[in-house]
Amino acid sequence: MDINTEEREQYTIIELVGEVDLSCSPDARKSILGVLEENNNLLVDLGKVSYIDSSGIACLVEGYQMAKKQSLKFGLVGVSDAAMSVLKLARLDKVFPIFDSTDDYEKD
């Protein structure tokens, strides 16, 4: 898995690329929580995720909960079919704010 970070004016984008599984989810968690600890709004780009397991989903849930506690915006963008199927299975597609593009996020 690769993690790319991009700073925008009012939020940060973390792009996860490849397989998000138990071996690399601690890195994803560290990146997600690190951005939120800096009090930045966060958008997680899952467009290039080919596989995500429960440990990867747990990172997203923890980030979402932390953002809510700090009154920060948190969302998912460009969710790949592979990631969306797992989110739907866990019924988290109804919990997370999900955007088709960063433009949609900025309008929210």
N, CA and C of each residue as an Amber inpcrd file, in Angstrom:
protein
   324
   0.8380000  -1.1760000   0.0000000   0.0000000   0.0000000   0.0000000
   0.8820000   1.2380000   0.0000000   0.4610000   2.2270000  -0.7430000
   1.1150000   3.5390000  -0.7290000   0.1500000   4.5470000  -0.1140000
   0.7190000   5.5480000   0.5280000  -0.0720000   6.6290000   1.1180000
   0.4590000   7.9470000   0.5650000  -0.4230000   8.6950000  -0.0820000
  -0.0610000  10.0120000  -0.6040000  -0.8840000  11.0550000   0.1290000
  -0.2360000  12.1350000   0.5180000  -0.9160000  13.2020000   1.2470000
  -0.8140000  14.4960000   0.4630000  -1.9300000  15.2020000   0.4040000
  -1.9690000  16.4830000  -0.2870000  -2.6890000  17.5000000   0.6050000
  -2.0100000  18.6010000   0.8610000  -2.5940000  19.6740000   1.6630000
  -3.3830000  20.6040000   0.7490000  -4.6130000  20.8680000   1.1210000
  -5.4350000  21.8650000   0.4340000  -5.6650000  23.0200000   1.4020000
  -6.3350000  24.0500000   0.9270000  -6.5300000  25.2280000   1.7730000
  -7.3000000  24.9230000   3.0560000  -8.4090000  24.1910000   2.9380000
  -9.2480000  23.9660000   4.1110000  -9.3110000  22.5040000   4.5590000
  -8.5440000  21.6440000   3.9120000  -8.5600000  20.2300000   4.2970000
  -7.3300000  19.5190000   3.7400000  -7.1370000  18.2990000   4.1960000
  -6.0500000  17.4490000   3.7290000  -6.6530000  16.2280000   3.0540000
  -6.0120000  15.7890000   1.9670000  -6.4240000  14.5550000   1.2970000
  -5.3620000  13.4910000   1.5680000  -5.8070000  12.3470000   2.0350000
  -4.9350000  11.1730000   2.1340000  -5.4290000  10.1780000   1.1040000
  -4.5590000   9.8340000   0.1680000  -4.8980000   8.8460000  -0.8610000
  -4.2550000   7.5150000  -0.4820000  -5.0960000   6.4910000  -0.3430000
  -4.6050000   5.1430000  -0.0940000  -4.5880000   4.4100000  -1.4300000
  -3.4740000   3.7360000  -1.7260000  -3.3060000   3.0660000  -3.0140000
  -2.9220000   1.6080000  -2.7800000  -3.6560000   0.7010000  -3.4290000
  -3.3300000  -0.7210000  -3.3390000  -4.1910000  -1.4570000  -2.3350000
  -3.5830000  -2.4210000  -1.6600000  -4.2980000  -3.2550000  -0.7000000
  -4.1230000  -2.7000000   0.7110000  -5.2400000  -2.4440000   1.3600000
  -5.2180000  -1.9470000   2.7400000  -5.6020000  -3.1250000   3.6320000
  -4.5910000  -3.7700000   4.2160000  -4.8410000  -4.9480000   5.0330000
  -4.0870000  -4.8480000   6.3550000  -4.1160000  -5.9210000   7.1180000
  -3.5480000  -5.9280000   8.4590000  -2.0780000  -5.5250000   8.4810000
  -1.3350000  -5.8470000   7.4430000   0.0980000  -5.5490000   7.4320000
   0.3890000  -4.0620000   7.2660000  -0.5110000  -3.3290000   6.6390000
  -0.2330000  -1.9060000   6.3940000  -1.2600000  -0.9600000   7.0070000
  -2.3240000  -1.4750000   7.5730000  -3.3380000  -0.5920000   8.1550000
  -2.7950000   0.2670000   9.3060000  -1.7720000  -0.1920000  10.0780000
  -1.2150000   0.7180000  11.0890000  -0.6370000   2.0060000  10.4720000
  -0.0710000   1.8990000   9.2680000   0.4520000   3.0900000   8.5890000
  -0.6820000   4.0190000   8.1710000  -1.7650000   3.4360000   7.6680000
  -2.9320000   4.2330000   7.2880000  -3.5100000   4.9160000   8.5210000
  -3.6160000   4.1800000   9.6170000  -4.1450000   4.7310000  10.8620000
  -3.2970000   5.9020000  11.3390000  -1.9860000   5.7200000  11.3210000
  -1.0690000   6.7760000  11.7630000  -1.2420000   8.0340000  10.9160000
  -1.3720000   7.8700000   9.6130000  -1.5530000   9.0170000   8.7150000
  -2.8760000   9.7210000   8.9750000  -3.9380000   8.9460000   9.0800000
  -5.2780000   9.5170000   9.2910000  -5.3480000  10.2600000  10.6190000
  -4.9210000   9.6070000  11.6950000  -4.9990000  10.2390000  13.0100000
  -4.0350000  11.4200000  13.1120000  -2.9030000  11.3390000  12.4340000
  -1.9380000  12.4390000  12.4420000  -2.5160000  13.7170000  11.8660000
  -3.2350000  13.5940000  10.7650000  -3.8780000  14.7610000  10.1570000
  -4.9220000  15.3460000  11.1040000  -5.7120000  14.4870000  11.7120000
  -6.7650000  14.9510000  12.6170000  -6.1860000  15.5690000  13.8910000
  -5.0520000  15.0520000  14.3620000  -4.4070000  15.6220000  15.5420000
  -3.9280000  17.0500000  15.2780000  -3.6930000  17.3730000  14.0120000
  -3.2940000  18.7320000  13.6260000  -4.5180000  19.6290000  13.4020000
  -5.6920000  19.1160000  13.7500000  -6.9610000  19.8430000  13.5970000
  -7.2610000  20.2220000  12.1520000  -6.9510000  19.3290000  11.2380000
  -7.2760000  19.5370000   9.8240000  -8.4740000  18.6820000   9.4350000
  -9.3580000  19.2530000   8.6160000 -10.4150000  18.4570000   8.0050000
  -9.7610000  17.4320000   7.1010000 -10.3990000  16.2780000   6.9350000
  -9.7640000  15.1880000   6.2040000 -10.6870000  14.5470000   5.1850000
 -10.1220000  14.2960000   4.0330000 -10.7930000  13.5590000   2.9730000
  -9.8920000  12.3780000   2.6270000 -10.4220000  11.1620000   2.7170000
  -9.6430000   9.9560000   2.4080000 -10.0630000   9.4630000   1.0360000
  -9.1080000   9.4490000   0.1150000  -9.3490000   9.0230000  -1.2610000
  -9.1200000   7.5170000  -1.3640000 -10.1930000   6.7900000  -1.6610000
 -10.1150000   5.3270000  -1.7790000 -10.2540000   4.8740000  -3.2340000
 -10.0470000   5.7730000  -4.1630000 -10.2320000   5.4680000  -5.5820000
  -9.2860000   4.4200000  -6.1400000  -8.1090000   4.2820000  -5.5300000
  -7.1160000   3.3250000  -6.0330000  -6.9030000   2.1540000  -5.0760000
  -7.8960000   1.9240000  -4.2120000  -7.8200000   0.7890000  -3.2840000
  -8.3630000  -0.4440000  -3.9900000  -7.5160000  -1.4680000  -4.1010000
  -7.9350000  -2.6970000  -4.7710000  -8.5130000  -3.7190000  -3.7920000
  -8.2090000  -3.5350000  -2.5040000  -8.6910000  -4.4560000  -1.4720000
  -8.6080000  -3.7300000  -0.1280000  -9.6100000  -3.9150000   0.7170000
  -9.5580000  -3.3780000   2.0730000 -10.2050000  -4.3970000   3.0070000
  -9.5290000  -4.6650000   4.1290000 -10.0890000  -5.6300000   5.0770000
 -10.6120000  -4.8990000   6.3080000 -11.0080000  -5.6570000   7.3030000
 -11.6290000  -5.0620000   8.4920000 -10.6750000  -4.1380000   9.2380000
  -9.3780000  -4.4160000   9.1920000  -8.4330000  -3.5380000   9.8790000
  -8.3650000  -2.1770000   9.1850000  -8.4800000  -2.1710000   7.8620000
  -8.5170000  -0.9150000   7.1190000  -9.7890000  -0.1380000   7.3960000
 -10.8940000  -0.8570000   7.4550000 -12.1730000  -0.2210000   7.7730000
 -12.1280000   0.3530000   9.1870000 -11.5050000  -0.3690000  10.1100000
 -11.3970000   0.1090000  11.4940000 -10.6300000   1.4280000  11.5620000
  -9.6070000   1.5950000  10.7280000  -8.8620000   2.8650000  10.6710000
  -9.7790000   4.0090000  10.2600000 -10.6150000   3.7460000   9.2770000
 -11.5390000   4.7740000   8.7970000 -12.5660000   5.1240000   9.8750000
 -13.0830000   4.1100000  10.5440000 -14.0740000   4.3440000  11.6060000
 -13.4450000   5.1570000  12.7390000 -12.2370000   4.7880000  13.1370000
 -11.5630000   5.5140000  14.2140000 -11.3160000   6.9740000  13.8150000
 -10.9020000   7.1780000  12.5750000 -10.6960000   8.5400000  12.0870000
 -11.9880000   9.3340000  12.0810000 -13.0560000   8.7160000  11.6170000
 -14.3620000   9.3720000  11.5740000 -14.8080000   9.7760000  12.9820000
 -14.6460000   8.8720000  13.9430000 -15.0450000   9.1560000  15.3200000
 -14.2130000  10.2800000  15.9210000 -12.9140000  10.2640000  15.6490000
 -12.0350000  11.3080000  16.1690000 -12.4030000  12.6670000  15.5610000
 -12.6790000  12.6790000  14.2750000 -13.0710000  13.9290000  13.6070000
 -14.3540000  14.4880000  14.2180000 -15.3230000  13.6260000  14.4580000
 -16.5890000  14.0700000  15.0550000 -16.3560000  14.6840000  16.4330000
 -15.5140000  14.0440000  17.2350000 -15.2300000  14.5490000  18.5830000
 -14.5940000  15.9310000  18.5270000 -13.8060000  16.1800000  17.4870000
 -13.0950000  17.4470000  17.3580000 -13.8390000  18.4420000  16.4630000
 -15.0570000  18.0960000  16.0630000 -15.8670000  18.9400000  15.1680000
 -15.1460000  19.2560000  13.8600000 -14.4670000  18.2480000  13.3220000
 -13.7850000  18.3630000  12.0400000 -14.5800000  17.6200000  10.9750000
 -14.3960000  18.0290000   9.7290000 -15.0290000  17.3180000   8.6160000
 -14.1920000  16.0940000   8.2640000 -14.8820000  14.9960000   7.9490000
 -14.2340000  13.7510000   7.5340000 -15.0870000  13.1620000   6.4310000
 -14.4510000  12.7370000   5.3600000 -15.2030000  12.1170000   4.2820000
 -14.3450000  11.1720000   3.4720000 -15.0170000  10.3710000   2.6690000
 -14.3590000   9.4630000   1.7320000 -14.6640000   9.9570000   0.3330000
 -13.7100000   9.8240000  -0.5690000 -13.9230000  10.2990000  -1.9340000
 -13.4810000   9.2290000  -2.9300000 -14.1870000   9.1880000  -4.0620000
 -13.8140000   8.3160000  -5.1710000 -13.6760000   6.8650000  -4.7810000
 -14.5500000   6.3780000  -3.9430000 -14.4260000   5.0210000  -3.3810000
 -14.4840000   3.9710000  -4.5000000 -13.4480000   3.1430000  -4.5480000
 -13.3870000   2.0880000  -5.5600000 -14.4920000   1.0630000  -5.3270000
 -14.7990000   0.2820000  -6.3560000 -15.8200000  -0.7630000  -6.2260000
 -15.4500000  -1.7640000  -5.1410000 -14.1550000  -2.1130000  -5.0680000
 -13.7030000  -3.0820000  -4.0630000 -13.9360000  -2.5550000  -2.6570000
 -13.6000000  -1.2910000  -2.4310000 -13.7870000  -0.7000000  -1.1060000
 -15.2730000  -0.4990000  -0.8130000 -16.0310000  -0.0730000  -1.8160000
 -17.4590000   0.1770000  -1.6040000 -18.1960000  -1.1030000  -1.2290000
 -17.8150000  -2.2250000  -1.8190000 -18.5030000  -3.4750000  -1.4950000
 -18.3030000  -3.8380000  -0.0250000 -17.1170000  -3.5660000   0.5220000
 -16.8610000  -3.8410000   1.9350000 -17.6320000  -2.8490000   2.8130000
 -17.6450000  -1.5750000   2.4110000 -18.3970000  -0.5710000   3.1720000
 -19.8840000  -0.9130000   3.2010000 -20.4200000  -1.3610000   2.0650000
 -21.8350000  -1.7290000   2.0080000 -22.1190000  -2.9580000   2.8560000
 -21.2270000  -3.9220000   2.8110000 -21.3900000  -5.1390000   3.6030000
 -21.4780000  -4.8070000   5.0960000 -20.6690000  -3.8450000   5.5240000
 -20.6590000  -3.4260000   6.9310000 -21.6960000  -2.3260000   7.2030000
 -22.4320000  -1.9460000   6.1730000 -23.4410000  -0.8800000   6.2400000
 -22.8380000   0.4750000   6.6180000 -21.5690000   0.6300000   6.3500000
 -20.9050000   1.8940000   6.6560000 -21.0550000   2.9080000   5.5240000
 -21.5860000   2.4570000   4.3960000 -21.8460000   3.4100000   3.3090000
 -22.9240000   4.4040000   3.7200000 -23.6840000   4.0680000   4.7550000
 -24.7240000   4.9640000   5.2740000 -24.1970000   5.8460000   6.4100000
 -22.9950000   5.5310000   6.9200000 -22.4140000   6.2520000   8.0450000
 -21.4370000   7.3280000   7.5720000 -20.5000000   6.9180000   6.7260000
 -19.4820000   7.8530000   6.2380000 -20.0540000   8.8250000   5.2190000
 -19.6510000  10.0970000   5.2880000 -19.9420000  10.9940000   4.1710000
 -19.0850000  10.5450000   2.9820000 -19.7210000  10.2190000   1.8580000
 -19.0060000   9.7230000   0.6770000 -19.2610000  10.6770000  -0.4810000
 -18.1680000  11.0870000  -1.1190000 -18.2310000  12.0460000  -2.2170000
 -17.6390000  11.4450000  -3.4790000 -18.2190000  11.8110000  -4.6260000
 -17.6980000  11.3340000  -5.9050000 -16.3700000  11.9970000  -6.2510000
 -16.2290000  13.2610000  -5.8510000 -15.0220000  14.0130000  -6.1930000
 -14.7200000  15.0370000  -5.0990000 -13.5200000  15.6090000  -5.1640000
 -13.1630000  16.6480000  -4.2010000 -14.0410000  17.8870000  -4.4010000
 -14.4960000  18.1200000  -5.6260000 -15.3870000  19.2540000  -5.8710000
 -16.6800000  19.1050000  -5.0760000 -17.2190000  17.8780000  -5.0350000
 -18.4370000  17.6330000  -4.2620000 -18.2000000  17.8700000  -2.7700000
 -17.0190000  17.4820000  -2.2880000 -16.6560000  17.6760000  -0.8870000
 -16.5900000  19.1650000  -0.5550000 -15.9900000  19.9300000  -1.4510000
 -15.8260000  21.3660000  -1.2090000 -17.1740000  22.0900000  -1.1880000
 -18.1590000  21.5710000  -1.9010000 -19.4850000  22.1870000  -1.9280000
 -20.2660000  21.9280000  -0.6480000 -19.9000000  20.8150000   0.0440000
 -20.6490000  20.3920000   1.2390000 -20.4190000  21.3300000   2.4130000
